[in-house]
Structures are given as structure tokens and as C-alpha cells.
Amino acid sequence: MESLTDVIQLDLVPLVEAARKEAARLTAAVEGLAREVEHLAAELREGELRDTNRFLGLVLGQLGCPWERR
């Protein structure tokens, strides 16, 4: 039978360390996504996406796809 110290050192500590690393990885991914969303929102506010939106409408129209602006 393992002692409580063995369980903590052999099972719990590696599990907590792996969870900490995964949390750091997920935090970095979410921060990167937030930066991209902020960048796109800034472009949208500045009207830079207007031309892309117009081009997409033309392409979809030529392909016979319905196009709705919302």
C-alpha cells in the first residue's frame, strides 16, 4: 500500500503539472484569438473589409449562390 506522500509525489504532482502546462497553452491560444478578433474589428471599423465584402458578393453572384448582407 502506498503512503499518502507517495500518492501525492507520484500521481498528484505530475497531474497538476500537466494541467498547469495545458492551461498555459490554452491561455496563449485564447490570447492569440483575441488579438486576431481585435485586428479584424479594427479593420471593419476602418472600412477595409468593405471591398472584400463587395468582391465576395460578386464572386458568389457569378457562381449562382444566394448572397445576403446582414
C-alpha positions in Angstrom: 0.0 0.0 0.0 1.3 3.4 -1.0 1.7 6.2 1.5 0.0 9.5 1.1 3.3 11.1 0.3 3.9 8.6 -2.5 0.4 9.2 -4.0 1.0 12.9 -3.9 4.5 12.8 -5.4 3.9 10.0 -7.9 0.3 10.8 -9.0 -0.9 14.2 -8.0 2.1 16.3 -8.7 2.5 15.2 -12.3 -1.2 15.6 -12.9 -1.2 19.1 -11.6 1.9 20.0 -13.6 0.3 18.7 -16.8 -2.9 20.6 -16.1 -0.8 23.8 -15.5 1.0 23.4 -18.8 -2.2 22.7 -20.7 -3.8 25.8 -19.0 -0.8 27.9 -20.2 -1.1 26.6 -23.7 -4.9 27.3 -23.8 -4.4 30.7 -22.4 -1.9 31.6 -25.1 -4.2 30.3 -27.8 -7.2 32.3 -26.5 -5.0 35.5 -26.2 -3.9 34.9 -29.9 -7.5 34.6 -31.0 -8.5 37.7 -29.1 -5.7 39.7 -30.8 -7.0 38.5 -34.2 -10.6 39.4 -33.4 -9.4 42.8 -32.3 -7.5 43.3 -35.5 -10.5 42.2 -37.7 -12.8 44.5 -35.7 -10.4 47.4 -36.3 -10.3 46.7 -40.0 -14.1 46.5 -40.0 -14.4 49.9 -38.2 -11.9 51.4 -40.8 -13.9 50.0 -43.7 -11.1 47.8 -45.0 -13.4 44.8 -45.2 -16.0 46.7 -47.4 -14.1 45.9 -50.6 -13.6 42.3 -49.6 -17.4 42.0 -48.9 -18.2 43.5 -52.2 -15.8 41.2 -54.0 -17.3 38.2 -52.2 -20.8 39.2 -53.3 -19.6 39.4 -56.9 -18.0 36.0 -56.8 -20.9 34.4 -55.2 -23.3 36.0 -57.7 -21.2 34.7 -60.6 -21.4 31.2 -59.0 -25.1 31.4 -58.7 -25.1 31.4 -55.0 -27.5 33.5 -52.9 -25.9 36.4 -51.1 -27.4 38.2 -48.2 -25.9 41.1 -46.4 -26.7 41.2 -42.7 
